[in-house]
Amino acid sequence: MSDTLIFVYNADSGLFNDIKDLIHKNVSPQTYPCSLCAVTWDNRGMKREWMKFIESLNRTVEFLHRDELQEKYGIRDVPLPAAFTKCMDESPQLWLDSEKMNACKTLDEVEQMVKSNLN
């Protein structure tokens, strides 16, 4: 069985935070701290192209916010956004760090990075 991929946004969960993030992305996109959110979401939600790409990976994929990563896995002090891999009952391991994530400015770049880093 393949590892689970865990993508973690540099944002906290919850309706209030979702609204705040949506406004921030639209009013001041250059200062928005989550490049993963910026390229994979639009004003209507997760981009359809990204959803199709994720489905094409034929792996279990989990999306978490910063606070959910801390709550579920006890991981903190990791620069975000980032992606982790998790095999069975093991702890998640950093797979794509924030430097790689932040270097991607388009959805195509994120998809290429994911594909080129899969085993």
N, CA, C and O atoms as CSV, one atom per row, in Angstrom:
chain,resi,resn,atom,element,x,y,z
A,1,MET,N,N,0.845,-1.198,0.000
A,1,MET,CA,C,0.000,0.000,0.000
A,1,MET,C,C,0.881,1.250,0.000
A,1,MET,O,O,1.915,1.273,0.668
A,2,SER,N,N,0.491,2.274,-0.730
A,2,SER,CA,C,1.253,3.512,-0.832
A,2,SER,C,C,1.109,4.360,0.414
A,2,SER,O,O,0.132,4.265,1.157
A,3,ASP,N,N,2.101,5.179,0.611
A,3,ASP,CA,C,2.046,6.127,1.711
A,3,ASP,C,C,0.877,7.087,1.516
A,3,ASP,O,O,0.463,7.368,0.391
A,4,THR,N,N,0.360,7.578,2.626
A,4,THR,CA,C,-0.619,8.656,2.600
A,4,THR,C,C,0.138,9.959,2.410
A,4,THR,O,O,1.183,10.165,3.026
A,5,LEU,N,N,-0.373,10.827,1.572
A,5,LEU,CA,C,0.193,12.159,1.392
A,5,LEU,C,C,-0.623,13.130,2.220
A,5,LEU,O,O,-1.853,13.120,2.161
A,6,ILE,N,N,0.044,13.958,2.982
A,6,ILE,CA,C,-0.630,14.932,3.843
A,6,ILE,C,C,-0.152,16.325,3.447
A,6,ILE,O,O,1.013,16.667,3.647
A,7,PHE,N,N,-1.049,17.119,2.890
A,7,PHE,CA,C,-0.743,18.497,2.531
A,7,PHE,C,C,-1.236,19.390,3.661
A,7,PHE,O,O,-2.378,19.276,4.106
A,8,VAL,N,N,-0.360,20.281,4.119
A,8,VAL,CA,C,-0.703,21.124,5.267
A,8,VAL,C,C,-0.616,22.594,4.867
A,8,VAL,O,O,0.415,23.077,4.397
A,9,TYR,N,N,-1.732,23.281,5.070
A,9,TYR,CA,C,-1.820,24.703,4.760
A,9,TYR,C,C,-1.234,25.539,5.885
A,9,TYR,O,O,-1.294,25.156,7.053
A,10,ASN,N,N,-0.673,26.672,5.529
A,10,ASN,CA,C,-0.163,27.623,6.508
A,10,ASN,C,C,-1.306,28.548,6.921
A,10,ASN,O,O,-1.249,29.764,6.732
A,11,ALA,N,N,-2.330,27.945,7.481
A,11,ALA,CA,C,-3.532,28.651,7.913
A,11,ALA,C,C,-4.232,27.766,8.940
A,11,ALA,O,O,-4.020,26.553,8.975
A,12,ASP,N,N,-5.056,28.374,9.761
A,12,ASP,CA,C,-5.812,27.615,10.757
A,12,ASP,C,C,-7.201,27.284,10.227
A,12,ASP,O,O,-7.705,27.953,9.324
A,13,SER,N,N,-7.816,26.250,10.792
A,13,SER,CA,C,-9.135,25.794,10.358
A,13,SER,C,C,-10.244,26.639,10.990
A,13,SER,O,O,-10.013,27.418,11.914
A,14,GLY,N,N,-11.430,26.460,10.469
A,14,GLY,CA,C,-12.609,27.114,11.023
A,14,GLY,C,C,-13.184,28.164,10.092
A,14,GLY,O,O,-12.471,28.761,9.286
A,15,LEU,N,N,-14.472,28.378,10.216
A,15,LEU,CA,C,-15.193,29.308,9.339
A,15,LEU,C,C,-14.630,30.722,9.405
A,15,LEU,O,O,-14.414,31.354,8.371
A,16,PHE,N,N,-14.391,31.223,10.618
A,16,PHE,CA,C,-13.849,32.581,10.759
A,16,PHE,C,C,-12.514,32.699,10.025
A,16,PHE,O,O,-12.278,33.673,9.309
A,17,ASN,N,N,-11.646,31.705,10.205
A,17,ASN,CA,C,-10.345,31.736,9.541
A,17,ASN,C,C,-10.487,31.610,8.031
A,17,ASN,O,O,-9.739,32.245,7.288
A,18,ASP,N,N,-11.441,30.799,7.564
A,18,ASP,CA,C,-11.682,30.671,6.121
A,18,ASP,C,C,-12.075,32.018,5.513
A,18,ASP,O,O,-11.582,32.398,4.451
A,19,ILE,N,N,-12.961,32.727,6.193
A,19,ILE,CA,C,-13.419,34.034,5.702
A,19,ILE,C,C,-12.268,35.036,5.710
A,19,ILE,O,O,-12.059,35.766,4.741
A,20,LYS,N,N,-11.528,35.059,6.812
A,20,LYS,CA,C,-10.379,35.964,6.939
A,20,LYS,C,C,-9.359,35.678,5.833
A,20,LYS,O,O,-8.838,36.606,5.213
A,21,ASP,N,N,-9.072,34.393,5.585
A,21,ASP,CA,C,-8.107,34.022,4.546
A,21,ASP,C,C,-8.595,34.413,3.157
A,21,ASP,O,O,-7.817,34.908,2.341
A,22,LEU,N,N,-9.872,34.195,2.885
A,22,LEU,CA,C,-10.446,34.556,1.591
A,22,LEU,C,C,-10.288,36.055,1.335
A,22,LEU,O,O,-9.899,36.468,0.243
A,23,ILE,N,N,-10.588,36.853,2.338
A,23,ILE,CA,C,-10.449,38.309,2.196
A,23,ILE,C,C,-8.982,38.670,1.980
A,23,ILE,O,O,-8.657,39.454,1.088
A,24,HIS,N,N,-8.102,38.101,2.792
A,24,HIS,CA,C,-6.671,38.399,2.678
A,24,HIS,C,C,-6.144,38.051,1.286
A,24,HIS,O,O,-5.420,38.846,0.688
A,25,LYS,N,N,-6.499,36.869,0.761
A,25,LYS,CA,C,-6.037,36.438,-0.573
A,25,LYS,C,C,-6.485,37.399,-1.663
A,25,LYS,O,O,-5.767,37.617,-2.639
A,26,ASN,N,N,-7.683,37.980,-1.496
A,26,ASN,CA,C,-8.222,38.870,-2.522
A,26,ASN,C,C,-7.740,40.306,-2.380
A,26,ASN,O,O,-7.520,40.989,-3.379
A,27,VAL,N,N,-7.577,40.766,-1.148
A,27,VAL,CA,C,-7.190,42.154,-0.916
A,27,VAL,C,C,-5.674,42.348,-1.036
A,27,VAL,O,O,-5.212,43.342,-1.596
A,28,SER,N,N,-4.920,41.407,-0.514
A,28,SER,CA,C,-3.467,41.548,-0.500
A,28,SER,C,C,-2.786,40.208,-0.779
A,28,SER,O,O,-2.126,39.653,0.100
A,29,PRO,N,N,-2.943,39.688,-1.997
A,29,PRO,CA,C,-2.405,38.360,-2.301
A,29,PRO,C,C,-0.890,38.252,-2.128
A,29,PRO,O,O,-0.386,37.175,-1.810
A,30,GLN,N,N,-0.162,39.341,-2.330
A,30,GLN,CA,C,1.294,39.291,-2.209
A,30,GLN,C,C,1.756,39.066,-0.772
A,30,GLN,O,O,2.899,38.663,-0.557
A,31,THR,N,N,0.892,39.318,0.224
A,31,THR,CA,C,1.277,39.096,1.620
A,31,THR,C,C,0.590,37.873,2.225
A,31,THR,O,O,0.754,37.591,3.412
A,32,TYR,N,N,-0.173,37.151,1.415
A,32,TYR,CA,C,-0.862,35.966,1.939
A,32,TYR,C,C,0.170,34.875,2.227
A,32,TYR,O,O,0.963,34.544,1.346
A,33,PRO,N,N,0.181,34.302,3.448
A,33,PRO,CA,C,1.271,33.415,3.860
A,33,PRO,C,C,1.195,31.960,3.395
A,33,PRO,O,O,2.090,31.176,3.712
A,34,CYS,N,N,0.156,31.580,2.654
A,34,CYS,CA,C,0.053,30.180,2.255
A,34,CYS,C,C,-0.002,30.049,0.740
A,34,CYS,O,O,-1.057,30.209,0.128
A,35,SER,N,N,1.150,29.755,0.144
A,35,SER,CA,C,1.199,29.598,-1.314
A,35,SER,C,C,0.391,28.387,-1.771
A,35,SER,O,O,-0.165,28.394,-2.869
A,36,LEU,N,N,0.320,27.342,-0.937
A,36,LEU,CA,C,-0.464,26.156,-1.304
A,36,LEU,C,C,-1.942,26.517,-1.431
A,36,LEU,O,O,-2.603,26.103,-2.383
A,37,CYS,N,N,-2.457,27.279,-0.486
A,37,CYS,CA,C,-3.857,27.740,-0.568
A,37,CYS,C,C,-4.049,28.624,-1.795
A,37,CYS,O,O,-5.022,28.486,-2.537
A,38,ALA,N,N,-3.109,29.525,-1.989
A,38,ALA,CA,C,-3.243,30.518,-3.055
A,38,ALA,C,C,-3.354,29.885,-4.438
A,38,ALA,O,O,-4.100,30.382,-5.282
A,39,VAL,N,N,-2.626,28.798,-4.685
A,39,VAL,CA,C,-2.648,28.216,-6.029
A,39,VAL,C,C,-3.621,27.061,-6.189
A,39,VAL,O,O,-3.943,26.688,-7.317
A,40,THR,N,N,-4.101,26.481,-5.086
A,40,THR,CA,C,-4.996,25.322,-5.205
A,40,THR,C,C,-6.449,25.651,-4.884
A,40,THR,O,O,-7.328,24.813,-5.087
A,41,TRP,N,N,-6.715,26.848,-4.391
A,41,TRP,CA,C,-8.075,27.281,-4.059
A,41,TRP,C,C,-8.392,28.577,-4.784
A,41,TRP,O,O,-7.500,29.378,-5.065
A,42,ASP,N,N,-9.664,28.777,-5.082
A,42,ASP,CA,C,-10.129,30.059,-5.574
A,42,ASP,C,C,-11.326,30.474,-4.726
A,42,ASP,O,O,-11.586,29.863,-3.690
A,43,ASN,N,N,-12.040,31.478,-5.138
A,43,ASN,CA,C,-13.158,31.991,-4.334
A,43,ASN,C,C,-14.307,31.001,-4.172
A,43,ASN,O,O,-15.151,31.173,-3.292
A,44,ARG,N,N,-14.349,29.970,-5.010
A,44,ARG,CA,C,-15.424,28.974,-4.930
A,44,ARG,C,C,-15.030,27.732,-4.149
A,44,ARG,O,O,-15.879,26.893,-3.848
A,45,GLY,N,N,-13.747,27.605,-3.818
A,45,GLY,CA,C,-13.283,26.431,-3.088
A,45,GLY,C,C,-12.072,25.818,-3.765
A,45,GLY,O,O,-11.365,26.487,-4.519
A,46,MET,N,N,-11.835,24.537,-3.490
A,46,MET,CA,C,-10.687,23.858,-4.084
A,46,MET,C,C,-10.872,23.795,-5.598
A,46,MET,O,O,-11.946,23.449,-6.091
A,47,LYS,N,N,-9.814,24.133,-6.322
A,47,LYS,CA,C,-9.887,24.146,-7.776
A,47,LYS,C,C,-10.130,22.739,-8.310
A,47,LYS,O,O,-9.540,21.765,-7.843
A,48,ARG,N,N,-11.004,22.661,-9.287
A,48,ARG,CA,C,-11.377,21.388,-9.896
A,48,ARG,C,C,-10.168,20.657,-10.489
A,48,ARG,O,O,-10.052,19.437,-10.373
A,49,GLU,N,N,-9.272,21.417,-11.123
A,49,GLU,CA,C,-8.075,20.822,-11.718
A,49,GLU,C,C,-7.211,20.145,-10.643
A,49,GLU,O,O,-6.661,19.068,-10.871
A,50,TRP,N,N,-7.101,20.777,-9.488
A,50,TRP,CA,C,-6.319,20.228,-8.382
A,50,TRP,C,C,-6.980,18.955,-7.854
A,50,TRP,O,O,-6.301,17.969,-7.567
A,51,MET,N,N,-8.299,18.982,-7.728
A,51,MET,CA,C,-9.015,17.787,-7.260
A,51,MET,C,C,-8.783,16.617,-8.217
A,51,MET,O,O,-8.535,15.493,-7.781
A,52,LYS,N,N,-8.865,16.884,-9.514
A,52,LYS,CA,C,-8.637,15.823,-10.511
A,52,LYS,C,C,-7.210,15.301,-10.427
A,52,LYS,O,O,-6.981,14.095,-10.525
A,53,PHE,N,N,-6.259,16.195,-10.249
A,53,PHE,CA,C,-4.866,15.783,-10.127
A,53,PHE,C,C,-4.686,14.890,-8.895
A,53,PHE,O,O,-4.048,13.841,-8.984
A,54,ILE,N,N,-5.229,15.285,-7.772
A,54,ILE,CA,C,-5.121,14.512,-6.527
A,54,ILE,C,C,-5.724,13.116,-6.735
A,54,ILE,O,O,-5.133,12.117,-6.323
A,55,GLU,N,N,-6.897,13.048,-7.372
A,55,GLU,CA,C,-7.527,11.754,-7.644
A,55,GLU,C,C,-6.655,10.879,-8.547
A,55,GLU,O,O,-6.642,9.657,-8.399
A,56,SER,N,N,-5.937,11.490,-9.466
A,56,SER,CA,C,-5.102,10.735,-10.411
A,56,SER,C,C,-3.885,10.099,-9.738
A,56,SER,O,O,-3.254,9.216,-10.318
A,57,LEU,N,N,-3.554,10.531,-8.540
A,57,LEU,CA,C,-2.386,9.987,-7.839
A,57,LEU,C,C,-2.623,8.572,-7.315
A,57,LEU,O,O,-1.673,7.848,-7.017
A,58,ASN,N,N,-3.893,8.183,-7.205
A,58,ASN,CA,C,-4.260,6.860,-6.687
A,58,ASN,C,C,-3.602,6.569,-5.341
A,58,ASN,O,O,-3.077,5.481,-5.107
A,59,ARG,N,N,-3.644,7.557,-4.475
A,59,ARG,CA,C,-3.128,7.446,-3.114
A,59,ARG,C,C,-4.135,8.091,-2.168
A,59,ARG,O,O,-4.983,8.885,-2.574
A,60,THR,N,N,-4.015,7.732,-0.922
A,60,THR,CA,C,-4.801,8.434,0.086
A,60,THR,C,C,-4.151,9.790,0.295
A,60,THR,O,O,-2.943,9.889,0.510
A,61,VAL,N,N,-4.971,10.838,0.228
A,61,VAL,CA,C,-4.464,12.188,0.409
A,61,VAL,C,C,-5.296,12.872,1.489
A,61,VAL,O,O,-6.524,12.783,1.507
A,62,GLU,N,N,-4.600,13.548,2.376
A,62,GLU,CA,C,-5.239,14.242,3.486
A,62,GLU,C,C,-4.829,15.710,3.412
A,62,GLU,O,O,-3.678,16.026,3.112
A,63,PHE,N,N,-5.768,16.595,3.683
A,63,PHE,CA,C,-5.484,18.020,3.717
A,63,PHE,C,C,-5.747,18.507,5.133
A,63,PHE,O,O,-6.820,18.276,5.691
A,64,LEU,N,N,-4.764,19.179,5.707
A,64,LEU,CA,C,-4.893,19.687,7.067
A,64,LEU,C,C,-4.487,21.156,7.119
A,64,LEU,O,O,-3.725,21.647,6.287
A,65,HIS,N,N,-5.023,21.832,8.123
A,65,HIS,CA,C,-4.577,23.177,8.440
A,65,HIS,C,C,-3.519,23.074,9.538
A,65,HIS,O,O,-3.354,22.020,10.153
A,66,ARG,N,N,-2.815,24.156,9.774
A,66,ARG,CA,C,-1.739,24.202,10.776
A,66,ARG,C,C,-2.200,23.679,12.133
A,66,ARG,O,O,-1.516,22.855,12.740
A,67,ASP,N,N,-3.349,24.146,12.614
A,67,ASP,CA,C,-3.822,23.720,13.938
A,67,ASP,C,C,-4.226,22.245,13.952
A,67,ASP,O,O,-4.092,21.575,14.976
A,68,GLU,N,N,-4.717,21.744,12.828
A,68,GLU,CA,C,-5.109,20.334,12.741
A,68,GLU,C,C,-3.879,19.421,12.729
A,68,GLU,O,O,-3.915,18.325,13.288
A,69,LEU,N,N,-2.801,19.868,12.098
A,69,LEU,CA,C,-1.557,19.102,12.106
A,69,LEU,C,C,-1.039,18.953,13.537
A,69,LEU,O,O,-0.605,17.877,13.946
A,70,GLN,N,N,-1.095,20.038,14.276
A,70,GLN,CA,C,-0.644,20.004,15.669
A,70,GLN,C,C,-1.536,19.099,16.507
A,70,GLN,O,O,-1.053,18.298,17.308
A,71,GLU,N,N,-2.837,19.237,16.314
A,71,GLU,CA,C,-3.803,18.463,17.097
A,71,GLU,C,C,-3.736,16.969,16.780
A,71,GLU,O,O,-3.740,16.140,17.690
A,72,LYS,N,N,-3.677,16.626,15.504
A,72,LYS,CA,C,-3.740,15.229,15.104
A,72,LYS,C,C,-2.413,14.491,15.251
A,72,LYS,O,O,-2.384,13.328,15.653
A,73,TYR,N,N,-1.307,15.177,14.920
A,73,TYR,CA,C,-0.014,14.497,14.895
A,73,TYR,C,C,1.014,15.075,15.873
A,73,TYR,O,O,2.114,14.537,15.998
A,74,GLY,N,N,0.670,16.158,16.561
A,74,GLY,CA,C,1.600,16.767,17.501
A,74,GLY,C,C,2.784,17.439,16.831
A,74,GLY,O,O,3.808,17.672,17.474
A,75,ILE,N,N,2.662,17.751,15.555
A,75,ILE,CA,C,3.763,18.377,14.814
A,75,ILE,C,C,3.576,19.887,14.849
A,75,ILE,O,O,2.536,20.417,14.460
A,76,ARG,N,N,4.611,20.557,15.324
A,76,ARG,CA,C,4.631,22.025,15.337
A,76,ARG,C,C,6.039,22.474,14.985
A,76,ARG,O,O,6.947,21.650,14.873
A,77,ASP,N,N,6.214,23.711,14.820
A,77,ASP,CA,C,7.531,24.282,14.516
A,77,ASP,C,C,8.115,23.786,13.198
A,77,ASP,O,O,9.334,23.730,13.038
A,78,VAL,N,N,7.252,23.427,12.259
A,78,VAL,CA,C,7.676,23.092,10.905
A,78,VAL,C,C,7.153,24.217,10.017
A,78,VAL,O,O,5.949,24.472,10.000
A,79,PRO,N,N,8.024,24.889,9.286
A,79,PRO,CA,C,7.541,25.944,8.391
A,79,PRO,C,C,6.520,25.382,7.401
A,79,PRO,O,O,6.719,24.317,6.816
A,80,LEU,N,N,5.443,26.111,7.230
A,80,LEU,CA,C,4.352,25.693,6.357
A,80,LEU,C,C,4.135,26.733,5.276
A,80,LEU,O,O,4.527,27.888,5.448
A,81,PRO,N,N,3.519,26.351,4.162
A,81,PRO,CA,C,2.914,25.073,3.833
A,81,PRO,C,C,3.982,24.004,3.621
A,81,PRO,O,O,5.143,24.298,3.339
A,82,ALA,N,N,3.552,22.770,3.765
A,82,ALA,CA,C,4.445,21.631,3.580
A,82,ALA,C,C,3.595,20.402,3.272
A,82,ALA,O,O,2.370,20.424,3.395
A,83,ALA,N,N,4.268,19.343,2.874
A,83,ALA,CA,C,3.580,18.073,2.652
A,83,ALA,C,C,4.380,16.983,3.348
A,83,ALA,O,O,5.608,17.031,3.412
A,84,PHE,N,N,3.664,16.012,3.859
A,84,PHE,CA,C,4.253,14.902,4.595
A,84,PHE,C,C,3.813,13.595,3.958
A,84,PHE,O,O,2.810,13.546,3.246
A,85,THR,N,N,4.566,12.544,4.217
A,85,THR,CA,C,4.131,11.204,3.872
A,85,THR,C,C,3.958,10.454,5.176
A,85,THR,O,O,4.656,10.705,6.158
A,86,LYS,N,N,3.017,9.531,5.165
A,86,LYS,CA,C,2.744,8.737,6.357
A,86,LYS,C,C,2.491,7.301,5.922
A,86,LYS,O,O,1.613,7.028,5.105
A,87,CYS,N,N,3.265,6.408,6.475
A,87,CYS,CA,C,3.125,4.995,6.174
A,87,CYS,C,C,2.508,4.286,7.374
A,87,CYS,O,O,3.075,4.278,8.466
A,88,MET,N,N,1.343,3.693,7.155
A,88,MET,CA,C,0.632,2.915,8.178
A,88,MET,C,C,0.587,3.646,9.527
A,88,MET,O,O,0.081,4.765,9.610
A,89,ASP,N,N,1.115,3.013,10.581
A,89,ASP,CA,C,1.024,3.572,11.929
A,89,ASP,C,C,2.207,4.445,12.308
A,89,ASP,O,O,2.337,4.828,13.471
A,90,GLU,N,N,3.058,4.764,11.370
A,90,GLU,CA,C,4.216,5.598,11.649
A,90,GLU,C,C,3.820,7.069,11.715
A,90,GLU,O,O,2.742,7.456,11.266
A,91,SER,N,N,4.701,7.871,12.277
A,91,SER,CA,C,4.500,9.317,12.301
A,91,SER,C,C,4.749,9.889,10.913
A,91,SER,O,O,5.555,9.350,10.154
A,92,PRO,N,N,4.066,10.971,10.578
A,92,PRO,CA,C,4.312,11.608,9.283
A,92,PRO,C,C,5.756,12.101,9.180
A,92,PRO,O,O,6.344,12.562,10.158
A,93,GLN,N,N,6.307,11.994,7.981
A,93,GLN,CA,C,7.656,12.466,7.695
A,93,GLN,C,C,7.573,13.601,6.679
A,93,GLN,O,O,6.824,13.517,5.705
A,94,LEU,N,N,8.340,14.653,6.908
A,94,LEU,CA,C,8.361,15.776,5.978
A,94,LEU,C,C,8.777,15.287,4.599
A,94,LEU,O,O,9.778,14.587,4.449
A,95,TRP,N,N,7.999,15.664,3.599
A,95,TRP,CA,C,8.242,15.220,2.228
A,95,TRP,C,C,8.579,16.415,1.330
A,95,TRP,O,O,9.607,16.415,0.654
A,96,LEU,N,N,7.721,17.419,1.325
A,96,LEU,CA,C,7.958,18.638,0.552
A,96,LEU,C,C,7.943,19.807,1.529
A,96,LEU,O,O,6.912,20.109,2.129
A,97,ASP,N,N,9.081,20.457,1.684
A,97,ASP,CA,C,9.168,21.522,2.689
A,97,ASP,C,C,8.586,22.836,2.170
A,97,ASP,O,O,8.203,22.953,1.006
A,98,SER,N,N,8.531,23.810,3.060
A,98,SER,CA,C,7.911,25.090,2.700
A,98,SER,C,C,8.699,25.816,1.615
A,98,SER,O,O,8.114,26.550,0.818
A,99,GLU,N,N,9.999,25.625,1.572
A,99,GLU,CA,C,10.795,26.269,0.530
A,99,GLU,C,C,10.371,25.774,-0.850
A,99,GLU,O,O,10.216,26.567,-1.779
A,100,LYS,N,N,10.187,24.467,-0.979
A,100,LYS,CA,C,9.727,23.904,-2.258
A,100,LYS,C,C,8.305,24.360,-2.570
A,100,LYS,O,O,7.997,24.728,-3.704
A,101,MET,N,N,7.446,24.333,-1.559
A,101,MET,CA,C,6.052,24.746,-1.774
A,101,MET,C,C,5.966,26.211,-2.186
A,101,MET,O,O,5.257,26.558,-3.131
A,102,ASN,N,N,6.690,27.066,-1.471
A,102,ASN,CA,C,6.620,28.502,-1.754
A,102,ASN,C,C,7.255,28.872,-3.079
A,102,ASN,O,O,6.974,29.942,-3.618
A,103,ALA,N,N,8.107,28.009,-3.617
A,103,ALA,CA,C,8.716,28.274,-4.921
A,103,ALA,C,C,7.710,28.096,-6.051
A,103,ALA,O,O,7.921,28.608,-7.150
A,104,CYS,N,N,6.633,27.385,-5.798
A,104,CYS,CA,C,5.600,27.143,-6.811
A,104,CYS,C,C,4.626,28.308,-6.842
A,104,CYS,O,O,3.975,28.621,-5.845
A,105,LYS,N,N,4.537,28.932,-7.985
A,105,LYS,CA,C,3.663,30.115,-8.133
A,105,LYS,C,C,2.382,29.801,-8.899
A,105,LYS,O,O,1.477,30.633,-8.963
A,106,THR,N,N,2.303,28.604,-9.480
A,106,THR,CA,C,1.110,28.222,-10.226
A,106,THR,C,C,0.703,26.804,-9.848
A,106,THR,O,O,1.489,26.053,-9.271
A,107,LEU,N,N,-0.516,26.454,-10.174
A,107,LEU,CA,C,-1.007,25.106,-9.920
A,107,LEU,C,C,-0.187,24.086,-10.710
A,107,LEU,O,O,0.132,23.017,-10.190
A,108,ASP,N,N,0.151,24.398,-11.941
A,108,ASP,CA,C,0.969,23.486,-12.750
A,108,ASP,C,C,2.316,23.206,-12.077
A,108,ASP,O,O,2.790,22.070,-12.086
A,109,GLU,N,N,2.921,24.223,-11.503
A,109,GLU,CA,C,4.209,24.038,-10.832
A,109,GLU,C,C,4.064,23.125,-9.611
A,109,GLU,O,O,4.933,22.292,-9.356
A,110,VAL,N,N,2.975,23.279,-8.858
A,110,VAL,CA,C,2.744,22.405,-7.702
A,110,VAL,C,C,2.563,20.967,-8.171
A,110,VAL,O,O,3.142,20.045,-7.598
A,111,GLU,N,N,1.766,20.779,-9.202
A,111,GLU,CA,C,1.521,19.421,-9.712
A,111,GLU,C,C,2.818,18.791,-10.208
A,111,GLU,O,O,3.068,17.615,-9.941
A,112,GLN,N,N,3.639,19.539,-10.915
A,112,GLN,CA,C,4.914,19.011,-11.408
A,112,GLN,C,C,5.840,18.642,-10.251
A,112,GLN,O,O,6.522,17.618,-10.299
A,113,MET,N,N,5.863,19.477,-9.214
A,113,MET,CA,C,6.698,19.196,-8.053
A,113,MET,C,C,6.246,17.909,-7.371
A,113,MET,O,O,7.073,17.070,-7.012
A,114,VAL,N,N,4.935,17.753,-7.192
A,114,VAL,CA,C,4.405,16.548,-6.554
A,114,VAL,C,C,4.784,15.329,-7.382
A,114,VAL,O,O,5.319,14.357,-6.850
A,115,LYS,N,N,4.508,15.378,-8.682
A,115,LYS,CA,C,4.813,14.221,-9.551
A,115,LYS,C,C,6.287,13.871,-9.535
A,115,LYS,O,O,6.641,12.694,-9.459
A,116,SER,N,N,7.143,14.861,-9.605
A,116,SER,CA,C,8.578,14.578,-9.688
A,116,SER,C,C,9.147,14.086,-8.354
A,116,SER,O,O,10.245,13.529,-8.328
A,117,ASN,N,N,8.434,14.279,-7.263
A,117,ASN,CA,C,8.932,13.835,-5.962
A,117,ASN,C,C,8.272,12.561,-5.455
A,117,ASN,O,O,8.598,12.092,-4.365
A,118,LEU,N,N,7.347,11.992,-6.229
A,118,LEU,CA,C,6.738,10.724,-5.842
A,118,LEU,C,C,7.693,9.584,-6.168
A,118,LEU,O,O,8.408,9.622,-7.169
A,119,ASN,N,N,7.693,8.584,-5.319
A,119,ASN,CA,C,8.557,7.419,-5.555
A,119,ASN,C,C,7.923,6.486,-6.549
A,119,ASN,O,O,8.499,5.448,-6.877
